[in-house]
Structure formats: structure tokens, C-alpha cells
Amino acid sequence: MKSLNRALIAAGLILSACAGATAAPTHSPSATEPGPASAPAATPASDQTEAPILLPEESPPSGAKREFTTDFSQHSVPYGEILSGGPPKDGIPAIDHPKFVSVAEADAQAWLKPVEPIIFFQIGNDARAYPIQIFMWHEIVNDTVGGVPVVITFCPLCNTAIAFERTVNGQVLDFGTTGRLRYSNLIMYDRPTETWWQQATGEAIAGELTGTRLVFRPASVIAWADFKAAYPDGQVLSRDTGFSRSYGVNPYAGYDDVNNPPFLYRGPETPGVLPPVARVLTLDLNGEAVAYPYDVLQEIGVANDTVGGTNIVVLWQSGTASALDTNTVAGGRDVGTANAYSRDLDGQSLTFALDGSQIVDKETGSEWNVLGQAVSGKLAGKQLTPVVAVNHFWFSWAAFKPETRIYQP
């Protein structure tokens, strides 16, 4: 069964590459976009600008010089750690000019199922849903949300949905896929300099901008039903992408079976405390990294913690399908959703607990939902501030953050 699953995943990657090679985008990438128009609702993680530790010059990955103009003499990771995922440069094409529809229109078209996972991203009052079924075939969307140029990314092999600001040194970058992987994780490239970027860390690892880090923005994976209930006036990424794809089909069927090994993984041995493909929600705040296993969150529902001196709460709720289980994105088993927020609100630190099936804070008894919104009680209408928290498979997070503390209630 394991060998069959790996063959199916490989076929999925090849299918993605073939699809990318046979369809052309309807728009060419844009080099510039407007800057921020207003302050974001949540404070982004700070970028790190210390001088990179460059490695001695070595031959770049096979075929890279034929496809890229990257300055491969500058790199911060050994090129031997980088593997081909199958597709060539842009073989999995990014979406550069995304189109959006209203929640009502997407609902009327019925192409999203209630439990189907979407990437939820918001700046100010601009709330958007990015269906995972589209990211299966594109992995990158270059967008502007709330006036802020951002890139929304998803790596199926690591289960990582991550959003970044895409302004670097005053220049707005557009991103594409290199077709390469490191520790099974997506390596992106920016089009102006063709520097290579590690999706999991947001760090430039080869090229002119080596050592630069993108600024993370909070993004989460939630069910379509939860998004449309909370944000009826939100926007939804349209299937009208300029490409012909089998949206809704999962080319990685069976990949997230916890008994499977990760695909195309070459890296540090995964600590055996969790299965390699165990789902975890991860935080890295002020130098402290923590992983919250989904199995634990499913049992307790609420995790109050302090990470890097920040009081946080992780909230879990059932009702979100795995995108990587069956042959359809919407048909996967229920794995739930987990989101993280600051527990500090209006000058006080709240403590959360389950009261039956309801999430309440002990200080006021107000009821909260998994989106960090107070839905009843004294604090009704209040919103917790999201913190940057990323879903990973355990092997992926542990490869980049081996010093991680695993949360225990």
C-alpha cells in the first residue's frame, strides 16, 4: 500500500507538471503593485535582516542554470539538500492575477462543499477565502489584500499554508515555483531576481537576496462553511484562473495516512516522538518554537499557553476535511481545524476552556468560536488577535525547527 501511494503521489506531481506545460496564463505577471493603504488588523511577524552565512560556491542543482538566471554563487544551504519534485520551473503555475467572486456567488455555484478546506486570510476588513482545491494545482497566488501586496502559498507535501508580505527592500516581488524541494518543502523563486525562497521559513536560500526573510502574515485553514458564516461579505478565489485544471480532484490521494513516510524527503531524521506525517499546528514566537499535535487538540479542544513571552490560546474545532486523504479535496476525513490567538485583550489576559461543546473565557463567561470571535456574553463582538501559526506535518516542522517543544496539557 505504501509503495502504491508513493506511485500515486509521483503520478500526481507529473500530472501537475504536464498540466502546467500545456496551458498558458491569460495574463502576464505584474512587476509592481500599490503599497499598503491602511494598517493591518494583526501585527505581522518581524523579518530578520542579519547578514547571511554563505556557504562555499558549489555546483547548483541539476538543470538549474538552464532554467534560471539566479546568482547561484550565493547560497545558505547545501545544494545537495535540494531535489527535483518533477515539474520544471513554473511547471506548477502560480496565479498572478487572481479573480474573486462573492460568497453568495460561490455558494450558488455549489463547487465548494461545507467541510471543504480553504485558506482564510484577512487584512483589515478585507477577508478572503482561497480554496485548497485551487492550490493543489498552483501552490502560489500573488495578491494584494487590504492594500498590502501578499503571496499566499500551499505546499501539499508538507501541508503548509503560509502567507507572506511580498515587499522586500521597497520592491514588490512576484513569486513562482522552482519545481524543486528541500526537506519535501516547496522552493519558490521571485521573478525580479530569481532568488530561491524556502516556503516553510520564508528565507531566501540561493541568489542575490540570500539571507533575506519574508514577513509572515497570519493565515489559517478552515472549513468553507465556517468562512461563509463568519464573513458573508468576503471574497472567494475563483476557479476562473486562466488555466484548465481538475479543480476539486486531489492528485495526492492517501498521502496524509499517518503510517506513510513523507515523499521525496531527504533531511534530518525525524524525532520519533510523533509519526512523521502527524498533523501539528506550529508557532515560533520570540525564539521559542512549539508544536501542538492535532490528536492532542482534538481531545482537549483548547490549549492555553505562553510562547516566547506571549500569552496565546489554540482553539480546535471539528468539521474540516483533510485535503490529502481521498481522491477529492472535499471528500477527506474530518481532521478539524486549529487556530492560534493572543489571549491578551483590552488590557487583560483571558483563560479559555470548554464548557460542554462551547469555548468560553473564565474571566467573563463569554462564548467564542474557532475564529477567535466572541459570539455571546459580555465580550460579544470582540475579536482576538491572530498570531502566525502554521499547519505542518511533523517531519516538515521538525526538519526546520528540531528544538521544538511539543505541547502537553
C-alpha positions in Angstrom: 0.0 0.0 0.0 2.8 2.4 0.8 4.5 1.8 -2.5 1.2 2.3 -4.3 0.5 5.6 -2.5 4.0 6.9 -3.3 3.4 5.9 -7.0 0.1 7.8 -7.0 1.8 10.9 -5.5 4.5 10.8 -8.1 1.9 10.5 -10.8 0.1 13.5 -9.3 3.3 15.6 -9.4 3.9 14.6 -13.0 0.3 15.3 -13.9 0.6 18.8 -12.4 3.8 19.4 -14.4 2.2 18.3 -17.6 -0.9 20.4 -17.0 1.4 23.4 -16.3 3.3 22.8 -19.5 0.1 22.6 -21.7 -1.9 25.6 -20.5 -0.8 29.3 -20.8 -1.9 32.0 -18.4 -4.3 34.6 -19.6 -2.2 37.4 -18.1 1.5 38.1 -17.8 2.9 38.7 -14.3 2.9 42.3 -13.0 6.2 43.8 -11.7 4.6 46.4 -9.5 1.5 46.8 -7.3 0.3 49.6 -5.0 1.6 49.8 -1.5 -0.3 49.4 1.8 -3.3 51.7 2.0 -4.1 51.1 5.7 -2.7 49.4 8.8 -3.4 45.7 9.0 -5.6 44.3 11.7 -3.0 42.0 13.1 0.7 42.6 13.7 2.9 40.6 11.3 5.9 38.7 12.4 9.1 40.7 12.1 11.5 39.8 9.3 15.1 39.0 10.2 17.8 41.0 8.4 21.0 39.8 9.9 23.8 39.0 7.4 23.5 35.5 6.0 26.1 32.9 6.5 27.1 32.0 2.9 28.4 28.6 2.0 31.3 28.0 -0.3 30.5 28.1 -4.0 29.4 24.8 -5.4 27.5 23.4 -8.5 23.8 24.3 -8.3 21.1 21.7 -8.6 21.0 19.8 -11.8 19.4 21.8 -14.7 19.0 24.9 -12.6 21.4 27.1 -14.7 19.4 26.2 -17.9 16.1 27.4 -16.3 17.2 30.3 -14.0 19.3 33.4 -14.1 19.8 33.1 -10.3 23.2 34.0 -8.8 23.9 30.5 -7.6 27.3 31.6 -6.2 25.4 32.9 -3.2 23.6 30.3 -1.1 23.0 29.5 2.5 22.0 25.8 2.2 23.9 22.9 0.6 22.7 22.3 -2.9 22.8 18.6 -2.2 19.7 19.1 0.0 17.7 20.3 -2.9 15.8 17.7 -5.0 13.7 17.9 -8.2 10.0 17.5 -7.4 9.3 16.5 -11.1 7.9 19.7 -12.6 10.2 22.2 -14.2 10.3 26.0 -13.4 6.7 27.2 -13.4 5.5 23.7 -14.3 3.1 24.2 -11.4 2.0 27.7 -12.5 1.4 30.5 -9.9 -1.8 32.6 -10.2 -0.6 36.2 -10.8 -3.9 38.0 -11.4 -6.4 36.2 -9.1 -10.1 36.8 -9.7 -12.6 36.7 -6.9 -16.3 36.1 -6.5 -18.7 36.8 -3.7 -19.6 34.3 -1.0 -23.2 34.2 -2.4 -22.0 33.5 -5.9 -19.6 30.8 -4.9 -22.3 29.2 -2.7 -24.8 29.3 -5.6 -22.4 27.6 -7.9 -22.0 24.8 -5.3 -18.4 24.0 -6.2 -17.3 24.2 -2.6 -18.6 21.7 0.0 -19.4 22.8 3.6 -16.5 20.8 5.1 -14.0 21.7 2.3 -10.8 23.3 3.5 -9.9 26.8 2.4 -7.1 29.2 3.4 -8.5 32.1 5.3 -6.6 35.3 5.1 -7.7 38.8 6.2 -6.2 42.3 6.5 -8.5 44.9 7.9 -12.0 44.4 6.6 -10.7 42.5 3.5 -11.5 38.8 4.3 -10.7 36.2 1.6 -11.1 32.5 1.1 -8.6 30.7 -1.0 -9.8 27.1 -1.7 -7.2 24.4 -1.3 -8.7 22.7 -4.4 -7.1 25.5 -6.4 -3.8 25.5 -4.6 -3.4 21.8 -5.3 -2.6 22.8 -8.9 -1.0 26.2 -8.4 0.6 26.4 -4.9 1.2 30.2 -5.1 -1.2 33.1 -5.5 0.3 36.6 -5.9 -2.3 39.0 -4.5 -3.0 42.3 -2.8 -5.2 42.2 0.3 -6.3 45.3 2.2 -3.8 47.3 0.1 -0.9 45.1 1.1 0.9 43.0 -1.6 1.0 39.4 -0.3 1.7 35.9 -1.5 -0.5 33.0 -0.4 1.3 29.7 -0.6 0.5 26.0 -0.1 2.9 23.0 -0.2 0.8 19.8 -0.4 3.8 17.5 0.6 4.2 19.4 3.9 0.5 20.5 4.4 1.8 24.1 4.9 -0.5 27.0 4.0 1.6 30.2 4.6 1.0 33.9 3.8 3.8 36.4 3.4 4.2 40.1 2.6 5.9 40.3 -0.8 7.6 43.7 -0.5 11.3 43.4 0.0 13.6 46.4 0.3 10.9 48.6 -1.1 10.3 46.4 -4.2 7.1 44.3 -4.7 8.1 40.8 -5.8 6.0 38.2 -7.7 6.7 34.6 -7.0 6.6 31.3 -9.0 7.5 27.7 -8.4 11.0 26.3 -9.0 9.9 22.7 -9.3 12.4 21.9 -6.5 12.0 20.8 -3.0 14.1 20.9 0.2 13.0 18.6 3.0 10.0 17.9 0.8 9.1 21.6 1.1 8.2 24.0 -1.8 11.0 26.2 -3.0 9.7 29.4 -4.6 11.5 32.0 -6.7 10.9 35.7 -7.1 10.7 36.9 -10.7 12.8 40.1 -10.5 16.0 38.5 -9.1 15.2 34.8 -9.5 16.3 34.2 -5.9 15.1 30.9 -4.4 13.0 31.0 -1.3 12.1 28.3 1.2 8.4 28.3 1.8 8.5 26.8 5.3 10.8 29.5 6.7 10.3 32.4 4.3 14.0 32.7 3.8 15.9 33.3 0.6 18.3 30.4 0.3 20.0 30.9 -3.0 20.6 34.0 -5.2 21.0 37.7 -4.8 18.7 38.1 -1.8 20.1 35.1 0.1 19.5 35.6 3.9 16.6 37.9 3.5 13.4 36.8 5.2 9.8 37.5 4.1 7.4 38.9 6.7 4.8 36.3 7.7 1.1 37.1 8.0 -1.4 35.1 9.9 -3.3 32.6 7.7 -5.3 29.6 8.7 -7.0 26.6 7.1 -10.7 26.4 8.0 -13.9 24.9 6.5 -15.8 26.7 3.8 -18.9 26.6 6.0 -17.1 28.5 8.8 -15.8 31.2 6.4 -19.1 31.9 4.7 -21.0 32.0 8.1 -18.5 34.5 9.6 -17.7 36.5 6.5 -20.8 36.6 4.3 -19.4 39.7 2.6 -16.0 38.1 2.0 -14.3 37.3 -1.3 -13.6 33.8 -2.7 -10.8 33.0 -5.1 -12.5 32.0 -8.4 -11.9 28.9 -10.5 -11.5 31.3 -13.4 -7.7 31.2 -13.2 -6.8 31.3 -16.9 -5.8 27.6 -16.6 -7.7 24.4 -17.3 -7.4 22.1 -14.2 -9.3 19.3 -12.5 -10.2 21.6 -9.6 -11.6 19.5 -6.7 -9.5 16.5 -7.5 -6.7 15.6 -5.1 -3.7 14.2 -7.0 -2.0 13.3 -3.7 -4.7 10.8 -2.5 -3.7 8.9 0.6 -0.7 11.0 1.3 -1.7 12.0 4.8 -2.0 8.4 6.1 -0.1 8.7 9.3 1.6 5.4 8.6 3.1 6.7 5.3 6.6 8.1 5.1 7.0 11.6 3.6 7.5 11.7 -0.2 10.8 13.0 -1.6 12.2 13.7 1.8 15.9 13.9 2.3 16.9 15.5 5.5 17.4 15.1 9.3 16.0 12.1 10.8 12.5 12.9 12.2 12.3 12.7 16.0 10.2 9.6 16.8 8.1 11.3 19.5 5.4 11.8 16.8 4.7 9.9 13.5 6.4 11.9 10.6 3.0 12.7 8.9 1.2 13.6 12.2 -0.6 16.9 11.9 0.7 19.8 14.1 -0.1 23.4 14.5 3.2 25.3 15.0 4.2 28.6 16.5 7.6 30.3 16.5 7.5 33.4 18.7 10.5 35.4 20.0 12.8 32.4 19.5 10.6 29.7 21.1 9.1 27.1 18.8 6.1 24.9 19.8 4.1 22.2 18.1 0.5 21.4 19.0 -0.4 17.9 17.8 -3.9 17.7 16.3 -4.5 14.4 18.2 -4.0 16.3 21.5 -6.0 19.3 20.4 -8.9 17.0 19.4 -9.0 15.7 22.9 -8.8 19.0 24.8 -10.3 21.5 22.4 -8.5 24.4 24.0 -4.8 25.0 24.8 -3.8 28.0 26.9 0.0 28.5 26.7 2.7 31.1 26.8 5.2 31.1 23.9 8.2 33.4 23.7 6.6 35.5 26.5 3.3 35.9 24.5 0.1 34.6 26.1 -1.6 32.5 23.4 -4.6 30.2 23.0 -5.0 27.4 20.4 -8.6 26.6 19.6 -9.7 23.4 17.8 -13.0 22.5 16.2 -14.2 19.6 14.1 -15.8 19.9 10.7 -12.9 20.5 8.3 -11.9 17.8 5.8 -8.4 16.6 5.0 -7.5 17.8 1.5 -4.9 15.0 1.2 -7.0 11.9 2.1 -9.2 10.7 -0.7 -9.3 11.4 -4.4 -11.3 14.6 -3.9 -10.4 17.6 -1.7 -13.8 17.8 -0.1 -14.2 14.1 0.5 -11.5 13.6 3.1 -11.9 12.5 6.6 -12.7 15.1 9.3 -9.4 16.3 10.7 -10.8 19.6 12.2 -9.1 23.0 12.3 -6.8 24.7 14.8 -6.1 28.4 15.1 -3.9 30.4 17.5 -4.5 33.8 19.0 -3.2 36.2 21.6 -5.0 35.7 24.9 -4.5 39.4 25.8 -7.5 41.6 25.1 -8.2 45.1 26.2 -5.6 45.1 28.9 -6.4 41.7 30.5 -5.2 38.1 29.8 -8.1 35.7 29.2 -8.1 32.0 30.1 -10.2 29.7 27.8 -11.9 26.4 28.5 -14.5 24.1 27.1 -18.0 24.3 28.6 -19.6 21.3 27.0 -19.1 21.9 23.3 -18.7 25.7 23.8 -15.5 27.7 24.1 -15.7 30.2 26.9 -13.3 32.5 28.8 -13.2 32.0 32.5 -13.0 35.8 33.2 -16.3 36.8 31.7 -18.0 33.6 30.6 -18.3 34.9 27.0 -18.6 32.3 24.3 -16.1 32.2 21.4 -15.8 30.5 18.1 -12.8 28.9 16.5 -12.1 32.1 14.5 -11.4 34.0 17.8 -14.7 35.9 17.8 -16.8 36.4 20.9 -20.3 35.4 19.8 -22.2 36.0 23.0 -21.7 37.3 26.6 -20.0 40.4 28.0 -17.4 40.4 25.2 -19.7 39.7 22.3 -18.4 41.3 19.1 -14.7 41.3 20.3 -12.0 39.7 18.2 -8.8 38.0 19.4 -5.7 39.0 17.6 -4.4 36.1 15.4 -0.8 35.1 15.7 1.3 33.5 13.0 0.6 29.7 13.3 1.2 27.2 10.5 -0.1 23.7 9.9 2.7 21.3 9.2 3.3 17.6 9.1 5.6 16.8 12.0 8.5 15.7 9.8 8.4 19.1 8.0 8.4 21.3 11.1 11.0 19.1 12.9 13.4 19.4 10.0 13.5 23.2 10.2 12.9 23.5 14.0 14.4 20.5 15.7 14.5 22.4 19.1 10.7 22.5 19.1 8.7 22.0 22.3 5.8 19.6 21.8 2.8 20.9 23.8 1.5 18.6 26.5 -1.7 19.5 28.5 
